[in-house]
Amino acid sequence: EVWAVGTSQDITWNKVGSAPNVKLEYSTDGGTTYPNLITASTGNTGTFGWTIPDAISATVKVKISDGNNANAFDISDANFKIRGSLAVTAPNGNESWNVATTQTITWTKVGSIANVKLEYSTDQGTTYPNLISGSVPASDLFYNWVIPDDISANARVKITDASDATVYDDSNNNFRIRGSFTLTSPNGAEVWDVGSGHNITWTKVGSIANAKLEYSTDGGGTYPNVILGSIDASTLSFSWTIPDAISTLVKVRISDVSDSVVNDVSNANFKIRGVLTLTSPVGSEVWSVASSQAITWTRLGSISNAKLEYSIDGGATYPNVIISSVAASALTYSWTIPDNISAAVRVKITNLSDSTVTSSSPVDFKIAGVLTLT
C-alpha cells in the first residue's frame, strides 16, 4: 500500500477468540521497533479508521495486539509506504508568462518533505525534459522563476519530492510562455509626409519568428491597414513608404504572426500629412500688372483644398489673399496680377485643413507696372 499523510485509511484484521479490545502501533523501520502508538485501546471490531501521520517512510508496518495479552499479536506481512503529497497552485492553467519576466511558482505540501525538484514541459505534460531547479526547500512553498525563451502554448510545471519521484504534481492545465515586442518608432508626435520613407523599429524578447505590421488612423480603435503581413522579427526594422492616409490619429501596431496577443502599439498618436510644393512662381519671374499668370504646384496625398496668398515683403508676411479656396487637385490657378508693384513678391500655397502643410516661392519675383508709348 501507499498511503498519503493526512488521508484516512482503514486498518483491518481478522480475530479468533473473544478479546474485547486491541492495541494498534506502527513501525517506520520495517518492524524492528514499534515506538509509535496508533491507539492504546479500541474495540476488537476488525476495522479502525486511521488518519495517516506525518511519518514519511517506505518501511512502515502496523502491529495489532490483544489489549490484555501482549503475546497475542500480528503485524503487516510486508512493508507499506507513507508518503507526503504536493500540489502545484501556480501556474495551474491559462496563465500567460512572458519570456525573461520573473514569475512565482507556488505549491502546497502535506508531510515533512524536505526538498522538491521543479521541471517544466512544453508538450502538455507528456514529457518534462526541462529542469527549473534540482532542489528547493519544500517548506518555502514558492520559487521565483525567470521565464526561459521557450515559447509555447502548451507549458506545464511539475513539482516532485526530491527523495521520492512517486510524489509529484503538475499544472492542471496548460499555460502559455510568450515573447514580447516593444515598438520604438513611431511612438507618438512624429509628423511623416505622404510618400516619404521612415523606419518602423522595435525590440523583442524571445524567439519570435515573424512579425506583422499594421497601422490605424483612428487612434488605435481599429487596425484595418496592413503594412506588411510577415517580416522576420529579428530584423528589428522596416523601411515604410508613408501611404496617402492623412490623419492626426495614426498608430502602428506590431504583432507576432503566430500569436496576435503578443503585440505592441505606438504609445501616442503621430501624424501623416500631405505635401504641397509650389512650382511657379519660384523666383526671378517678372509678371506685369493685369497680365494672367499660372500659379502651379504639385501635391502628394489626398489634400482637398488649398489657399493661395502673396507677399510683397519677401515672405515676411502674407496679408494678401489670391484665392481663399481652390481644389488642390487642379495643380494650377490662373492669377490676374494685381496693381501691387514690388520687387520682393512671393506666393504661398497652404492646405486649408492643415496650415502646417505649406510651400512658398524660394526666391523673390517681381510685379512690374506697364508703360505703352502711344
C-alpha positions, 0 to 999 in steps of 0.5 A, spaced: 500 500 500 501 507 499 498 511 503 498 519 503 499 523 510 493 526 512 488 521 508 484 516 512 485 509 511 482 503 514 486 498 518 483 491 518 484 484 521 481 478 522 480 475 530 479 468 533 477 468 540 473 473 544 478 479 546 474 485 547 479 490 545 486 491 541 492 495 541 494 498 534 502 501 533 506 502 527 513 501 525 517 506 520 523 501 520 520 495 517 518 492 524 524 492 528 521 497 533 514 499 534 515 506 538 509 509 535 502 508 538 496 508 533 491 507 539 492 504 546 485 501 546 479 500 541 474 495 540 476 488 537 471 490 531 476 488 525 476 495 522 479 502 525 479 508 521 486 511 521 488 518 519 495 517 516 501 521 520 506 525 518 511 519 518 514 519 511 517 512 510 517 506 505 518 501 511 512 502 515 508 496 518 502 496 523 502 491 529 495 489 532 495 486 539 490 483 544 489 489 549 490 484 555 495 479 552 501 482 549 503 475 546 497 475 542 499 479 536 500 480 528 503 485 524 503 487 516 506 481 512 510 486 508 512 493 508 507 499 506 509 506 504 507 513 507 508 518 503 507 526 503 503 529 497 504 536 493 500 540 489 502 545 484 497 552 485 501 556 480 501 556 474 495 551 474 492 553 467 491 559 462 496 563 465 500 567 460 508 568 462 512 572 458 519 570 456 525 573 461 519 576 466 520 573 473 514 569 475 512 565 482 511 558 482 507 556 488 505 549 491 502 546 497 505 540 501 502 535 506 508 531 510 515 533 512 518 533 505 524 536 505 526 538 498 522 538 491 525 538 484 521 543 479 521 541 471 517 544 466 514 541 459 512 544 453 508 538 450 502 538 455 505 534 460 507 528 456 514 529 457 518 534 462 525 534 459 526 541 462 529 542 469 527 549 473 531 547 479 534 540 482 532 542 489 528 547 493 526 547 500 519 544 500 517 548 506 518 555 502 512 553 498 514 558 492 520 559 487 521 565 483 522 563 476 525 567 470 521 565 464 526 561 459 525 563 451 521 557 450 515 559 447 509 555 447 502 554 448 502 548 451 507 549 458 506 545 464 510 545 471 511 539 475 513 539 482 516 532 485 519 530 492 526 530 491 527 523 495 521 520 492 519 521 484 512 517 486 510 524 489 509 529 484 504 534 481 503 538 475 499 544 472 492 542 471 492 545 465 496 548 460 499 555 460 502 559 455 510 562 455 510 568 450 515 573 447 514 580 447 515 586 442 516 593 444 515 598 438 520 604 438 518 608 432 513 611 431 511 612 438 507 618 438 508 626 435 512 624 429 509 628 423 511 623 416 509 626 409 505 622 404 510 618 400 516 619 404 520 613 407 521 612 415 523 606 419 518 602 423 523 599 429 522 595 435 525 590 440 523 583 442 524 578 447 524 571 445 524 567 439 519 570 435 519 568 428 515 573 424 512 579 425 506 583 422 505 590 421 499 594 421 497 601 422 490 605 424 488 612 423 483 612 428 487 612 434 488 605 435 480 603 435 481 599 429 487 596 425 484 595 418 491 597 414 496 592 413 503 594 412 506 588 411 503 581 413 510 577 415 517 580 416 522 576 420 522 579 427 529 579 428 530 584 423 528 589 428 526 594 422 522 596 416 523 601 411 515 604 410 513 608 404 508 613 408 501 611 404 496 617 402 492 616 409 492 623 412 490 623 419 492 626 426 490 619 429 495 614 426 498 608 430 502 602 428 501 596 431 506 590 431 504 583 432 507 576 432 504 572 426 503 566 430 500 569 436 496 576 435 496 577 443 503 578 443 503 585 440 505 592 441 502 599 439 505 606 438 504 609 445 501 616 442 498 618 436 503 621 430 501 624 424 501 623 416 500 629 412 500 631 405 505 635 401 504 641 397 510 644 393 509 650 389 512 650 382 511 657 379 512 662 381 519 660 384 523 666 383 526 671 378 519 671 374 517 678 372 509 678 371 506 685 369 500 688 372 493 685 369 497 680 365 494 672 367 499 668 370 499 660 372 500 659 379 502 651 379 504 646 384 504 639 385 501 635 391 502 628 394 496 625 398 489 626 398 489 634 400 482 637 398 483 644 398 488 649 398 489 657 399 493 661 395 496 668 398 502 673 396 507 677 399 510 683 397 515 683 403 519 677 401 515 672 405 515 676 411 508 676 411 502 674 407 496 679 408 494 678 401 489 673 399 489 670 391 484 665 392 481 663 399 479 656 396 481 652 390 481 644 389 488 642 390 487 637 385 487 642 379 495 643 380 494 650 377 490 657 378 490 662 373 492 669 377 490 676 374 496 680 377 494 685 381 496 693 381 501 691 387 508 693 384 514 690 388 520 687 387 520 682 393 513 678 391 512 671 393 506 666 393 504 661 398 500 655 397 497 652 404 492 646 405 486 649 408 485 643 413 492 643 415 496 650 415 502 646 417 502 643 410 505 649 406 510 651 400 512 658 398 516 661 392 524 660 394 526 666 391 523 673 390 519 675 383 517 681 381 510 685 379 512 690 374 507 696 372 506 697 364 508 703 360 505 703 352 508 709 348 502 711 344 
